[in-house]
């Protein structure tokens, strides 16, 4: 039986293949940041992780700096997508503050946060990386605020409510970063529970609707 044109698999264009190759290299860069740290993330390792030749890697990204700067934007997009995806998993119920704090905890678990920390630290002494991170952080933070707004939609228009979210993230990130030197998820979770109790006390003036 003769196959129609619609039945035949569509060949990818050169532009599509090039785009897919870039994504593979950027995903591999994030993987290497998690496994080897920023210092150990080299272009040969990224090419090997991506399953491409060094020539193909150099064609798309001429240097480690080019590769990492591009990976910063790619990582920001993945962080924002994760925020919206995790939001859908959390039930707000009758306690929106607890739901928001649980959401922030889940959002900061896993490799994307680790890769982000590696780039934050590397940016301390690398102004190019610092500038690239500075540009994408507002985009990621906005995605987090939009996600939290699902739990307290009327409150997130207020500055003090947004400040509450930033303060909660600052506390959580400090807990998780200090936990890197002696990983203990249970201890980190207990420290976050303690911090959350204090945050919940502050939330009375931030995320709980004010009396009319």
C-alpha beads as a LAMMPS data file, in Angstrom:
LAMMPS data file: protein, C-alpha beads

212 atoms
211 bonds

1 atom types
1 bond types

-500.0 500.0 xlo xhi
-500.0 500.0 ylo yhi
-500.0 500.0 zlo zhi

Masses

1 110.0

Atoms # bond

1 1 1 0.000 0.000 0.000
2 1 1 1.391 3.389 -0.973
3 1 1 2.090 5.731 1.905
4 1 1 0.694 9.211 1.592
5 1 1 2.771 12.292 2.262
6 1 1 0.973 12.720 5.576
7 1 1 1.995 9.194 6.653
8 1 1 5.684 9.737 6.024
9 1 1 7.766 10.896 8.996
10 1 1 8.660 14.568 8.702
11 1 1 12.363 15.243 8.392
12 1 1 13.730 17.710 10.877
13 1 1 15.053 20.935 9.440
14 1 1 18.627 22.034 10.035
15 1 1 17.288 24.736 12.353
16 1 1 15.400 22.139 14.414
17 1 1 18.456 19.887 14.656
18 1 1 20.603 22.828 15.688
19 1 1 18.094 23.884 18.341
20 1 1 17.886 20.345 19.725
21 1 1 21.682 20.140 19.865
22 1 1 21.855 23.387 21.835
23 1 1 19.275 22.141 24.335
24 1 1 21.229 18.901 24.811
25 1 1 24.391 20.862 25.502
26 1 1 22.641 23.235 27.924
27 1 1 20.957 20.375 29.792
28 1 1 24.321 18.622 29.981
29 1 1 25.884 21.805 31.378
30 1 1 23.316 21.876 34.178
31 1 1 23.979 18.191 34.891
32 1 1 27.715 18.859 35.089
33 1 1 27.225 21.833 37.412
34 1 1 25.338 19.533 39.774
35 1 1 27.768 16.626 39.578
36 1 1 31.137 18.392 39.298
37 1 1 30.488 21.950 40.472
38 1 1 31.300 25.053 38.457
39 1 1 35.076 24.525 38.561
40 1 1 34.708 20.938 37.366
41 1 1 32.315 21.793 34.563
42 1 1 34.503 21.652 31.482
43 1 1 33.572 21.746 27.828
44 1 1 34.865 18.194 27.191
45 1 1 32.718 16.879 30.057
46 1 1 29.677 18.733 28.758
47 1 1 30.191 17.381 25.241
48 1 1 30.580 13.848 26.600
49 1 1 27.460 14.173 28.782
50 1 1 25.480 15.534 25.828
51 1 1 26.718 12.734 23.577
52 1 1 28.140 15.091 20.961
53 1 1 31.576 15.656 19.506
54 1 1 33.839 18.411 20.757
55 1 1 33.616 19.929 17.287
56 1 1 29.828 20.122 17.532
57 1 1 30.068 21.666 20.975
58 1 1 32.573 24.296 19.805
59 1 1 30.368 25.064 16.798
60 1 1 27.498 26.062 19.111
61 1 1 29.471 27.432 22.064
62 1 1 33.039 28.511 21.484
63 1 1 34.090 28.577 25.124
64 1 1 33.053 27.479 28.591
65 1 1 31.980 31.039 29.313
66 1 1 29.693 31.119 26.263
67 1 1 28.228 27.788 27.286
68 1 1 27.596 28.701 30.920
69 1 1 26.094 32.110 30.120
70 1 1 23.645 30.427 27.748
71 1 1 22.946 27.761 30.374
72 1 1 21.974 30.482 32.870
73 1 1 19.022 31.529 30.713
74 1 1 18.119 27.896 30.047
75 1 1 18.250 27.134 33.755
76 1 1 16.061 30.150 34.535
77 1 1 13.440 28.884 32.102
78 1 1 13.482 25.452 33.708
79 1 1 13.239 26.975 37.197
80 1 1 10.212 29.043 36.158
81 1 1 8.542 26.026 34.548
82 1 1 9.186 24.000 37.701
83 1 1 7.553 26.693 39.827
84 1 1 4.351 26.506 37.809
85 1 1 4.423 22.687 37.753
86 1 1 5.011 22.340 41.508
87 1 1 2.253 24.843 42.184
88 1 1 -0.297 22.458 40.711
89 1 1 0.771 19.687 43.116
90 1 1 0.074 21.602 46.325
91 1 1 -3.389 21.778 47.816
92 1 1 -4.002 25.116 49.500
93 1 1 -6.866 23.908 51.700
94 1 1 -7.810 26.017 54.699
95 1 1 -4.228 27.082 55.481
96 1 1 -2.816 29.057 52.527
97 1 1 0.291 30.159 54.434
98 1 1 1.288 26.561 55.190
99 1 1 0.604 25.668 51.560
100 1 1 2.802 28.514 50.337
101 1 1 5.657 27.493 52.654
102 1 1 5.355 23.835 51.623
103 1 1 5.431 24.929 47.993
104 1 1 8.646 26.905 48.530
105 1 1 10.282 23.903 50.207
106 1 1 9.429 21.583 47.311
107 1 1 10.512 24.175 44.766
108 1 1 14.016 24.292 46.244
109 1 1 14.601 20.540 46.223
110 1 1 16.538 18.788 43.489
111 1 1 19.282 19.554 40.975
112 1 1 18.028 22.871 39.604
113 1 1 18.593 24.604 42.928
114 1 1 22.059 23.053 43.266
115 1 1 23.028 24.244 39.770
116 1 1 21.710 27.708 40.604
117 1 1 23.802 27.903 43.784
118 1 1 26.924 26.895 41.839
119 1 1 26.321 29.813 39.475
120 1 1 25.559 32.269 42.286
121 1 1 28.859 31.415 43.963
122 1 1 30.818 31.505 40.688
123 1 1 29.315 34.922 39.968
124 1 1 30.940 36.338 43.096
125 1 1 34.278 36.559 41.276
126 1 1 33.054 36.524 37.660
127 1 1 31.255 39.740 36.646
128 1 1 30.014 38.237 33.375
129 1 1 28.257 35.400 35.175
130 1 1 26.999 37.785 37.849
131 1 1 25.484 40.051 35.204
132 1 1 23.815 37.130 33.438
133 1 1 22.343 35.827 36.707
134 1 1 21.165 39.295 37.688
135 1 1 19.183 39.552 34.457
136 1 1 17.285 36.267 34.884
137 1 1 16.555 36.277 38.620
138 1 1 13.616 38.726 38.332
139 1 1 12.041 36.428 35.723
140 1 1 12.319 33.415 38.039
141 1 1 11.147 35.365 41.081
142 1 1 8.107 36.585 39.178
143 1 1 7.199 32.991 38.326
144 1 1 7.453 32.083 42.027
145 1 1 5.246 35.020 43.027
146 1 1 2.668 34.053 40.394
147 1 1 2.678 30.515 41.749
148 1 1 2.247 31.646 45.363
149 1 1 -0.598 33.909 44.256
150 1 1 -2.605 30.743 43.618
151 1 1 -2.837 30.253 47.385
152 1 1 -3.470 33.888 48.343
153 1 1 -4.609 35.609 45.122
154 1 1 -5.799 38.876 46.654
155 1 1 -2.799 39.363 48.906
156 1 1 0.068 39.155 46.423
157 1 1 -0.685 42.638 45.121
158 1 1 0.646 44.001 48.407
159 1 1 4.336 44.746 48.850
160 1 1 4.473 43.265 52.344
161 1 1 3.095 39.969 51.025
162 1 1 5.750 39.853 48.314
163 1 1 8.392 40.711 50.909
164 1 1 7.178 37.758 52.976
165 1 1 7.826 35.398 50.061
166 1 1 11.316 36.816 49.477
167 1 1 12.134 36.536 53.182
168 1 1 10.913 32.932 53.247
169 1 1 13.091 32.092 50.234
170 1 1 16.110 33.779 51.802
171 1 1 15.679 31.731 54.979
172 1 1 15.124 28.484 53.091
173 1 1 18.093 28.982 50.800
174 1 1 20.348 29.684 53.759
175 1 1 19.238 26.464 55.421
176 1 1 19.776 24.392 52.292
177 1 1 23.152 25.911 51.413
178 1 1 24.503 25.348 54.934
179 1 1 23.277 21.764 54.648
180 1 1 25.578 21.130 51.648
181 1 1 28.628 20.581 53.871
182 1 1 26.971 17.779 55.839
183 1 1 23.883 16.630 53.924
184 1 1 21.039 15.655 56.197
185 1 1 17.587 16.120 54.693
186 1 1 15.866 15.419 57.991
187 1 1 17.852 18.110 59.801
188 1 1 17.231 20.624 57.015
189 1 1 13.524 19.855 57.156
190 1 1 13.468 20.375 60.931
191 1 1 15.286 23.688 60.588
192 1 1 12.798 24.756 57.934
193 1 1 9.905 23.781 60.213
194 1 1 11.403 26.002 62.923
195 1 1 11.854 28.881 60.489
196 1 1 8.343 28.329 59.144
197 1 1 6.879 28.726 62.617
198 1 1 8.457 32.175 62.851
199 1 1 7.438 33.011 59.306
200 1 1 3.859 31.994 60.028
201 1 1 3.823 34.408 62.959
202 1 1 4.967 37.184 60.619
203 1 1 2.423 36.126 58.003
204 1 1 -0.427 37.506 60.069
205 1 1 0.427 40.918 58.669
206 1 1 1.383 39.711 55.189
207 1 1 -0.560 36.795 53.753
208 1 1 -3.666 36.727 55.948
209 1 1 -6.423 38.981 54.609
210 1 1 -6.859 42.118 56.669
211 1 1 -10.141 42.771 58.388
212 1 1 -12.472 44.926 56.322

Bonds

1 1 1 2
2 1 2 3
3 1 3 4
4 1 4 5
5 1 5 6
6 1 6 7
7 1 7 8
8 1 8 9
9 1 9 10
10 1 10 11
11 1 11 12
12 1 12 13
13 1 13 14
14 1 14 15
15 1 15 16
16 1 16 17
17 1 17 18
18 1 18 19
19 1 19 20
20 1 20 21
21 1 21 22
22 1 22 23
23 1 23 24
24 1 24 25
25 1 25 26
26 1 26 27
27 1 27 28
28 1 28 29
29 1 29 30
30 1 30 31
31 1 31 32
32 1 32 33
33 1 33 34
34 1 34 35
35 1 35 36
36 1 36 37
37 1 37 38
38 1 38 39
39 1 39 40
40 1 40 41
41 1 41 42
42 1 42 43
43 1 43 44
44 1 44 45
45 1 45 46
46 1 46 47
47 1 47 48
48 1 48 49
49 1 49 50
50 1 50 51
51 1 51 52
52 1 52 53
53 1 53 54
54 1 54 55
55 1 55 56
56 1 56 57
57 1 57 58
58 1 58 59
59 1 59 60
60 1 60 61
61 1 61 62
62 1 62 63
63 1 63 64
64 1 64 65
65 1 65 66
66 1 66 67
67 1 67 68
68 1 68 69
69 1 69 70
70 1 70 71
71 1 71 72
72 1 72 73
73 1 73 74
74 1 74 75
75 1 75 76
76 1 76 77
77 1 77 78
78 1 78 79
79 1 79 80
80 1 80 81
81 1 81 82
82 1 82 83
83 1 83 84
84 1 84 85
85 1 85 86
86 1 86 87
87 1 87 88
88 1 88 89
89 1 89 90
90 1 90 91
91 1 91 92
92 1 92 93
93 1 93 94
94 1 94 95
95 1 95 96
96 1 96 97
97 1 97 98
98 1 98 99
99 1 99 100
100 1 100 101
101 1 101 102
102 1 102 103
103 1 103 104
104 1 104 105
105 1 105 106
106 1 106 107
107 1 107 108
108 1 108 109
109 1 109 110
110 1 110 111
111 1 111 112
112 1 112 113
113 1 113 114
114 1 114 115
115 1 115 116
116 1 116 117
117 1 117 118
118 1 118 119
119 1 119 120
120 1 120 121
121 1 121 122
122 1 122 123
123 1 123 124
124 1 124 125
125 1 125 126
126 1 126 127
127 1 127 128
128 1 128 129
129 1 129 130
130 1 130 131
131 1 131 132
132 1 132 133
133 1 133 134
134 1 134 135
135 1 135 136
136 1 136 137
137 1 137 138
138 1 138 139
139 1 139 140
140 1 140 141
141 1 141 142
142 1 142 143
143 1 143 144
144 1 144 145
145 1 145 146
146 1 146 147
147 1 147 148
148 1 148 149
149 1 149 150
150 1 150 151
151 1 151 152
152 1 152 153
153 1 153 154
154 1 154 155
155 1 155 156
156 1 156 157
157 1 157 158
158 1 158 159
159 1 159 160
160 1 160 161
161 1 161 162
162 1 162 163
163 1 163 164
164 1 164 165
165 1 165 166
166 1 166 167
167 1 167 168
168 1 168 169
169 1 169 170
170 1 170 171
171 1 171 172
172 1 172 173
173 1 173 174
174 1 174 175
175 1 175 176
176 1 176 177
177 1 177 178
178 1 178 179
179 1 179 180
180 1 180 181
181 1 181 182
182 1 182 183
183 1 183 184
184 1 184 185
185 1 185 186
186 1 186 187
187 1 187 188
188 1 188 189
189 1 189 190
190 1 190 191
191 1 191 192
192 1 192 193
193 1 193 194
194 1 194 195
195 1 195 196
196 1 196 197
197 1 197 198
198 1 198 199
199 1 199 200
200 1 200 201
201 1 201 202
202 1 202 203
203 1 203 204
204 1 204 205
205 1 205 206
206 1 206 207
207 1 207 208
208 1 208 209
209 1 209 210
210 1 210 211
211 1 211 212
